[in-house]
């Protein structure tokens, strides 16, 4: 896990390179579910009903969406665009597809 300032913004410059950092949290309640937000500890754009189902988010890492490393099973551009549009991205395990089916209803 990377230790960094809790007030890191989504877009920052480090060493002359553009970084789009996001915080990745895992769910203790729903195995294989991850929540991506633009700023560490900022869940203000995540619907409260979703957070109730997700449980207390546990920080996994800070991740540079514009970096060279890829995310497992998801496209960094999709994550970035979704965070820009709705403020968060939810990744759920394939076997739990029905778990958050009502996500569009709880926005």
MMTF fields as JSON, N, C-alpha, C and O atoms, coordinates in Angstrom:
{
  "mmtfVersion": "1.0.0",
  "mmtfProducer": "UNKNOWN",
  "numBonds": 427,
  "numAtoms": 428,
  "numGroups": 107,
  "numChains": 1,
  "numModels": 1,
  "chainsPerModel": [1],
  "groupsPerChain": [107],
  "chainIdList": ["A"],
  "bondAtomList": [4, 2, 8, 6, 12, 10, 16, 14, 20, 18, 24, 22, 28, 26, 32, 30, 36, 34, 40, 38, 44, 42, 48, 46, 52, 50, 56, 54, 60, 58, 64, 62, 68, 66, 72, 70, 76, 74, 80, 78, 84, 82, 88, 86, 92, 90, 96, 94, 100, 98, 104, 102, 108, 106, 112, 110, 116, 114, 120, 118, 124, 122, 128, 126, 132, 130, 136, 134, 140, 138, 144, 142, 148, 146, 152, 150, 156, 154, 160, 158, 164, 162, 168, 166, 172, 170, 176, 174, 180, 178, 184, 182, 188, 186, 192, 190, 196, 194, 200, 198, 204, 202, 208, 206, 212, 210, 216, 214, 220, 218, 224, 222, 228, 226, 232, 230, 236, 234, 240, 238, 244, 242, 248, 246, 252, 250, 256, 254, 260, 258, 264, 262, 268, 266, 272, 270, 276, 274, 280, 278, 284, 282, 288, 286, 292, 290, 296, 294, 300, 298, 304, 302, 308, 306, 312, 310, 316, 314, 320, 318, 324, 322, 328, 326, 332, 330, 336, 334, 340, 338, 344, 342, 348, 346, 352, 350, 356, 354, 360, 358, 364, 362, 368, 366, 372, 370, 376, 374, 380, 378, 384, 382, 388, 386, 392, 390, 396, 394, 400, 398, 404, 402, 408, 406, 412, 410, 416, 414, 420, 418, 424, 422],
  "bondOrderList": [1, 1, 1, 1, 1, 1, 1, 1, 1, 1, 1, 1, 1, 1, 1, 1, 1, 1, 1, 1, 1, 1, 1, 1, 1, 1, 1, 1, 1, 1, 1, 1, 1, 1, 1, 1, 1, 1, 1, 1, 1, 1, 1, 1, 1, 1, 1, 1, 1, 1, 1, 1, 1, 1, 1, 1, 1, 1, 1, 1, 1, 1, 1, 1, 1, 1, 1, 1, 1, 1, 1, 1, 1, 1, 1, 1, 1, 1, 1, 1, 1, 1, 1, 1, 1, 1, 1, 1, 1, 1, 1, 1, 1, 1, 1, 1, 1, 1, 1, 1, 1, 1, 1, 1, 1, 1],
  "groupList": [{"groupName": "UNK", "atomNameList": ["N", "CA", "C", "O"], "elementList": ["N", "C", "C", "O"], "formalChargeList": [0, 0, 0, 0], "bondAtomList": [1, 0, 2, 1, 3, 2], "bondOrderList": [1, 1, 2], "singleLetterCode": "X", "chemCompType": "L-PEPTIDE LINKING"}],
  "groupTypeList": [0, 0, 0, 0, 0, 0, 0, 0, 0, 0, 0, 0, 0, 0, 0, 0, 0, 0, 0, 0, 0, 0, 0, 0, 0, 0, 0, 0, 0, 0, 0, 0, 0, 0, 0, 0, 0, 0, 0, 0, 0, 0, 0, 0, 0, 0, 0, 0, 0, 0, 0, 0, 0, 0, 0, 0, 0, 0, 0, 0, 0, 0, 0, 0, 0, 0, 0, 0, 0, 0, 0, 0, 0, 0, 0, 0, 0, 0, 0, 0, 0, 0, 0, 0, 0, 0, 0, 0, 0, 0, 0, 0, 0, 0, 0, 0, 0, 0, 0, 0, 0, 0, 0, 0, 0, 0, 0],
  "groupIdList": [1, 2, 3, 4, 5, 6, 7, 8, 9, 10, 11, 12, 13, 14, 15, 16, 17, 18, 19, 20, 21, 22, 23, 24, 25, 26, 27, 28, 29, 30, 31, 32, 33, 34, 35, 36, 37, 38, 39, 40, 41, 42, 43, 44, 45, 46, 47, 48, 49, 50, 51, 52, 53, 54, 55, 56, 57, 58, 59, 60, 61, 62, 63, 64, 65, 66, 67, 68, 69, 70, 71, 72, 73, 74, 75, 76, 77, 78, 79, 80, 81, 82, 83, 84, 85, 86, 87, 88, 89, 90, 91, 92, 93, 94, 95, 96, 97, 98, 99, 100, 101, 102, 103, 104, 105, 106, 107],
  "secStructList": [7, 7, 7, 7, 7, 6, 6, 7, 7, 1, 3, 3, 3, 3, 6, 6, 3, 3, 3, 3, 3, 3, 3, 3, 3, 3, 7, 1, 1, 1, 6, 6, 7, 3, 3, 3, 3, 1, 1, 6, 6, 7, 7, 6, 6, 1, 7, 2, 2, 2, 2, 2, 2, 2, 7, 1, 7, 3, 3, 3, 3, 3, 3, 3, 6, 6, 1, 1, 7, 7, 7, 6, 6, 1, 7, 2, 2, 2, 2, 2, 2, 2, 2, 2, 2, 2, 1, 3, 3, 3, 3, 7, 7, 4, 4, 4, 6, 6, 6, 6, 4, 4, 4, 4, 4, 7, 7],
  "xCoordList": [0.84, 0.0, 0.894, 1.926, 0.48, 1.236, 0.725, -0.481, 1.619, 1.268, 1.316, 2.367, 0.205, 0.247, -0.74, -1.572, -0.639, -1.479, -2.946, -3.287, -3.828, -5.245, -5.912, -7.051, -5.228, -5.818, -5.276, -5.387, -4.692, -4.177, -5.348, -6.36, -5.21, -6.258, -6.077, -5.011, -7.146, -7.136, -6.04, -5.354, -5.864, -4.85, -3.759, -4.029, -2.559, -1.41, -0.202, -0.149, 0.763, 2.018, 3.088, 3.274, 3.789, 4.92, 6.066, 5.905, 7.2, 8.39, 8.127, 8.658, 7.298, 7.039, 6.071, 5.9, 5.434, 4.484, 3.1, 2.955, 2.092, 0.719, 0.307, 0.493, -0.241, -0.73, -2.206, -2.625, -2.976, -4.386, -4.527, -4.787, -4.354, -4.407, -5.843, -6.692, -6.089, -7.371, -7.082, -6.054, -8.0, -7.884, -8.734, -9.883, -8.176, -8.895, -9.166, -8.256, -10.439, -10.876, -11.511, -12.171, -11.315, -11.989, -13.108, -13.097, -14.069, -15.197, -14.896, -14.407, -15.186, -15.058, -16.309, -16.273, -17.415, -18.684, -18.826, -19.328, -18.387, -18.601, -17.261, -16.615, -16.858, -15.579, -15.447, -16.357, -14.34, -14.09, -14.674, -14.62, -15.234, -15.797, -14.819, -14.275, -14.609, -13.673, -14.328, -15.085, -14.029, -14.569, -13.399, -12.444, -13.479, -12.442, -12.999, -14.079, -12.273, -12.683, -11.499, -10.343, -11.803, -10.757, -9.841, -8.643, -10.387, -9.601, -9.727, -10.809, -8.611, -8.567, -9.529, -9.565, -10.301, -11.251, -12.397, -13.082, -12.625, -13.737, -14.79, -14.648, -15.847, -16.929, -18.191, -19.289, -18.043, -19.197, -20.025, -21.222, -19.432, -20.175, -20.737, -21.44, -20.434, -20.924, -22.262, -22.352, -23.305, -24.618, -24.534, -23.847, -25.236, -25.181, -25.68, -25.18, -26.662, -27.178, -26.083, -25.952, -25.306, -24.199, -23.16, -22.662, -22.837, -21.864, -22.362, -21.571, -23.666, -24.236, -24.017, -23.622, -24.273, -24.086, -22.605, -22.226, -21.781, -20.347, -19.654, -18.697, -20.139, -19.493, -18.408, -18.207, -17.714, -16.653, -15.517, -14.892, -15.244, -14.179, -12.803, -12.48, -12.0, -10.634, -9.663, -9.668, -8.827, -7.894, -6.932, -6.278, -6.862, -5.928, -4.673, -3.555, -4.873, -3.738, -4.217, -5.4, -3.259, -3.455, -2.902, -1.866, -3.6, -3.204, -3.213, -4.135, -2.181, -2.088, -2.77, -2.251, -3.925, -4.685, -4.006, -4.33, -3.077, -2.353, -0.955, -0.174, -0.644, 0.673, 0.809, -0.098, 1.936, 2.223, 1.594, 1.385, 1.294, 0.718, -0.775, -1.467, -1.25, -2.667, -3.381, -2.762, -4.67, -5.501, -5.925, -6.01, -6.189, -6.587, -8.054, -8.937, -8.31, -9.657, -10.487, -11.677, -9.914, -10.673, -9.767, -8.546, -10.395, -9.695, -9.528, -10.506, -8.303, -8.021, -8.812, -9.279, -8.966, -9.722, -11.185, -11.792, -11.753, -13.142, -13.292, -14.249, -12.349, -12.37, -12.271, -13.043, -11.323, -11.106, -12.351, -12.783, -12.926, -14.114, -15.306, -16.074, -15.461, -16.57, -16.385, -17.351, -15.171, -14.904, -15.173, -15.748, -14.763, -15.02, -16.52, -16.984, -17.273, -18.707, -19.527, -20.394, -19.266, -20.13, -19.411, -20.046, -18.094, -17.359, -16.816, -16.088, -17.159, -16.657, -16.796, -17.516, -16.1, -16.225, -16.351, -15.592, -17.298, -17.506, -17.134, -17.676, -16.216, -15.833, -16.38, -16.101, -17.159, -17.714, -17.257, -16.955, -17.213, -16.811, -17.835, -19.031, -17.37, -18.26, -19.398, -20.53, -19.117, -20.142, -21.176, -22.213, -20.912, -21.842, -22.514, -22.898, -22.668, -23.247, -24.581, -24.859, -25.403, -26.711, -26.678, -27.69, -25.541, -25.422, -25.781, -26.541, -25.248, -25.499, -26.286, -26.082, -27.178, -27.951, -28.7, -28.91, -29.101, -29.901, -29.047, -29.552, -27.769, -26.884, -27.461, -27.431, -27.986, -28.536, -29.767, -30.085, -30.456, -31.644, -31.3, -32.123, -30.107, -29.778, -28.955, -28.547, -28.705, -27.928, -28.745, -28.266],
  "yCoordList": [-1.164, 0.0, 1.239, 1.279, 2.233, 3.469, 4.423, 4.636, 4.987, 5.982, 7.339, 7.739, 8.064, 9.392, 10.306, 9.861, 11.551, 12.578, 12.295, 12.038, 12.331, 12.07, 13.135, 12.951, 14.247, 15.323, 15.37, 16.399, 14.277, 14.21, 14.328, 13.644, 15.186, 15.38, 14.374, 13.779, 14.198, 13.207, 13.504, 12.584, 14.754, 15.083, 15.931, 17.026, 15.444, 16.163, 15.901, 14.904, 16.806, 16.615, 16.186, 16.817, 15.115, 14.657, 14.386, 13.654, 14.962, 14.753, 15.036, 14.347, 16.061, 16.473, 15.594, 15.774, 14.649, 13.759, 13.935, 14.135, 13.859, 13.964, 12.645, 11.577, 12.725, 11.55, 11.731, 12.803, 10.714, 10.714, 9.661, 8.491, 10.087, 9.156, 8.891, 9.783, 7.654, 7.303, 6.385, 5.709, 6.381, 5.501, 4.268, 4.382, 3.103, 1.846, 1.211, 1.001, 0.912, 0.306, -1.041, -1.222, -1.985, -3.277, -3.354, -2.676, -4.207, -4.43, -5.608, -6.642, -5.452, -6.579, -7.449, -8.625, -6.865, -7.595, -8.402, -9.526, -7.832, -8.436, -8.766, -7.903, -10.014, -10.477, -10.147, -10.423, -9.57, -9.254, -7.938, -7.62, -7.161, -5.854, -4.761, -4.763, -3.819, -2.722, -1.405, -1.329, -0.373, 0.958, 1.896, 1.964, 2.617, 3.551, 4.961, 5.261, 5.822, 7.22, 8.124, 7.714, 9.358, 10.285, 10.71, 10.901, 10.856, 11.347, 10.406, 9.912, 10.173, 9.278, 9.756, 10.939, 8.822, 9.07, 10.0, 10.51, 10.235, 11.091, 10.228, 9.862, 9.912, 9.083, 9.91, 9.358, 11.222, 12.118, 11.876, 12.165, 11.362, 11.111, 9.687, 9.35, 8.863, 7.479, 7.446, 7.902, 6.907, 6.838, 6.077, 5.062, 6.579, 5.969, 4.524, 3.688, 4.232, 2.856, 1.916, 0.791, 2.384, 1.574, 1.333, 0.218, 2.371, 2.216, 1.248, 0.508, 1.248, 0.301, -1.133, -1.991, -1.395, -2.746, -3.104, -4.256, -2.126, -2.338, -2.599, -3.369, -1.961, -2.072, -1.024, -0.203, -1.047, -0.066, -0.307, -1.368, 0.673, 0.509, 0.4, 1.147, -0.547, -0.735, -0.366, -0.984, 0.649, 1.124, 0.014, -0.611, -0.214, -1.19, -0.46, -0.842, 0.605, 1.364, 2.622, 2.787, 3.502, 4.63, 4.158, 3.494, 4.503, 3.997, 5.133, 5.949, 5.185, 6.179, 5.629, 4.722, 6.177, 5.7, 6.032, 5.421, 6.981, 7.334, 6.728, 7.031, 5.891, 5.262, 4.11, 3.83, 3.459, 2.346, 1.031, 0.134, 0.917, -0.329, -0.381, 0.637, -1.591, -1.796, -2.339, -2.922, -2.139, -2.731, -4.123, -4.393, -4.996, -6.368, -6.41, -6.002, -6.895, -7.124, -5.879, -6.004, -4.686, -3.482, -2.494, -2.512, -1.638, -0.646, 0.647, 1.197, 1.124, 2.356, 3.544, 4.383, 3.62, 4.731, 4.689, 5.731, 3.493, 3.35, 3.804, 4.497, 3.41, 3.822, 5.339, 5.973, 5.92, 7.362, 8.122, 9.058, 7.725, 8.411, 8.273, 9.219, 7.107, 6.897, 7.74, 8.31, 7.825, 8.67, 10.134, 10.861, 10.571, 11.959, 12.236, 13.305, 11.264, 11.431, 11.322, 12.159, 10.297, 10.074, 10.132, 10.022, 10.304, 10.479, 9.208, 9.266, 8.059, 6.784, 5.721, 5.908, 4.604, 3.441, 2.224, 2.075, 1.361, 0.146, -1.067, -1.265, -1.879, -3.134, -4.261, -4.335, -5.135, -6.257, -7.567, -7.641, -8.59, -9.917, -10.446, -10.191, -11.172, -11.725, -12.547, -12.469, -13.328, -14.181, -13.387, -13.933, -12.111, -11.277, -10.231, -9.173, -10.5, -9.516, -8.969, -7.782, -9.808, -9.373, -8.59, -8.02, -8.554, -7.935, -6.463, -6.004, -5.728, -4.291, -3.922, -2.844, -4.8, -4.53, -3.219, -2.566, -2.832, -1.625, -0.372, 0.66, -0.435, 0.717, 1.94, 3.037, 1.773, 2.923, 3.487, 4.666, 2.655, 3.112, 3.873, 4.65, 3.673, 4.308, 5.575, 6.168, 6.0, 7.231, 8.443, 9.57],
  "zCoordList": [0.0, 0.0, 0.0, 0.669, -0.753, -0.832, 0.231, 0.353, 0.985, 1.988, 1.326, 0.826, 1.307, 0.719, 1.417, 2.208, 1.121, 1.708, 1.41, 0.255, 2.412, 2.171, 1.319, 0.889, 1.063, 0.275, -1.146, -1.812, -1.62, -2.984, -3.948, -3.794, -4.929, -5.93, -7.06, -7.221, -7.843, -8.923, -9.941, -10.388, -10.311, -11.314, -10.681, -10.188, -10.69, -10.15, -11.037, -11.758, -10.976, -11.684, -10.699, -9.659, -11.027, -10.238, -11.198, -12.175, -10.927, -11.742, -13.219, -14.091, -13.502, -14.875, -15.639, -16.845, -14.968, -15.647, -15.042, -13.836, -15.892, -15.42, -14.781, -15.364, -13.601, -12.89, -12.584, -12.147, -12.804, -12.428, -11.34, -11.618, -10.12, -9.0, -8.589, -8.6, -8.231, -7.631, -6.451, -6.399, -5.523, -4.363, -4.631, -5.057, -4.384, -4.602, -3.243, -2.442, -3.006, -1.749, -2.03, -3.054, -1.124, -1.252, -0.221, 0.807, -0.542, 0.355, 1.261, 0.806, 2.537, 3.466, 3.407, 3.769, 2.948, 2.875, 1.589, 1.609, 0.478, -0.838, -1.487, -2.081, -1.366, -1.892, -3.379, -4.161, -3.759, -5.162, -5.617, -6.805, -4.7, -5.043, -4.637, -3.533, -5.568, -5.341, -5.721, -6.689, -4.951, -5.175, -5.463, -4.689, -6.579, -7.001, -6.846, -7.354, -6.152, -5.993, -6.319, -6.218, -6.71, -7.141, -6.004, -6.211, -4.822, -3.693, -2.512, -2.195, -1.879, -0.721, 0.365, 0.702, 0.901, 1.994, 1.615, 2.502, 0.323, -0.107, -0.797, -1.964, -0.053, -0.577, -0.799, -0.878, -0.901, -1.009, -2.271, -2.272, -3.332, -4.569, -4.646, -5.599, -3.66, -3.641, -2.906, -1.766, -3.55, -2.887, -1.56, -1.457, -0.562, 0.773, 0.762, 1.514, -0.085, -0.179, -0.682, -0.201, -1.646, -2.163, -1.07, -0.919, -0.313, 0.776, 1.844, 2.427, 2.102, 3.073, 2.611, 3.401, 1.326, 0.778, 0.684, 0.895, 0.372, 0.196, 1.531, 1.6, 2.577, 3.884, 4.033, 3.138, 5.149, 5.384, 4.396, 4.417, 3.527, 2.539, 3.197, 4.12, 2.704, 3.199, 2.081, 1.016, 2.33, 1.31, 0.893, 1.728, -0.414, -0.974, -1.441, -1.094, -2.239, -2.76, -3.462, -3.759, -3.718, -4.617, -5.96, -6.012, -7.054, -8.369, -9.383, -9.402, -10.227, -11.292, -12.54, -13.19, -12.869, -14.025, -15.352, -16.371, -15.363, -16.586, -16.629, -17.531, -15.679, -15.619, -16.598, -17.383, -16.541, -17.456, -17.015, -17.832, -15.736, -15.229, -15.535, -15.533, -15.798, -16.09, -14.857, -13.967, -14.826, -13.785, -14.229, -15.427, -13.289, -13.586, -14.022, -13.269, -15.219, -15.759, -16.028, -16.318, -15.947, -16.3, -17.017, -16.863, -17.797, -18.596, -17.793, -17.288, -17.678, -16.921, -17.466, -16.695, -18.798, -19.39, -18.978, -18.727, -18.908, -18.465, -17.013, -16.669, -16.174, -14.765, -14.674, -13.954, -15.402, -15.379, -15.828, -15.156, -16.959, -17.479, -16.538, -16.363, -15.936, -14.999, -13.743, -13.236, -13.241, -12.071, -12.408, -11.598, -13.597, -14.004, -14.089, -13.695, -14.607, -14.838, -13.556, -13.309, -12.734, -11.572, -10.229, -9.18, -10.254, -9.009, -8.389, -7.398, -8.955, -8.442, -9.523, -10.504, -9.333, -10.216, -9.314, -8.356, -9.617, -8.835, -9.669, -10.757, -9.17, -9.817, -8.958, -7.762, -9.574, -8.823, -9.442, -10.633, -8.613, -9.075, -10.072, -9.936, -11.059, -12.091, -11.495, -11.973, -10.466, -9.878, -9.084, -8.71, -8.821, -8.062, -8.935, -8.435, -10.232, -11.143, -10.651, -10.821, -10.048, -9.59, -8.302, -7.895, -7.661, -6.35, -6.355, -5.502, -7.295, -7.343, -8.601, -9.16, -9.051, -10.254, -10.184, -11.206, -9.001, -8.86, -8.713, -8.271, -9.07, -8.928, -9.628, -9.07, -10.834, -11.552, -10.85, -11.006, -10.083, -9.367, -8.097, -7.612, -7.545, -6.27, -6.43, -5.432, -7.646, -7.875, -7.512, -7.635]
}
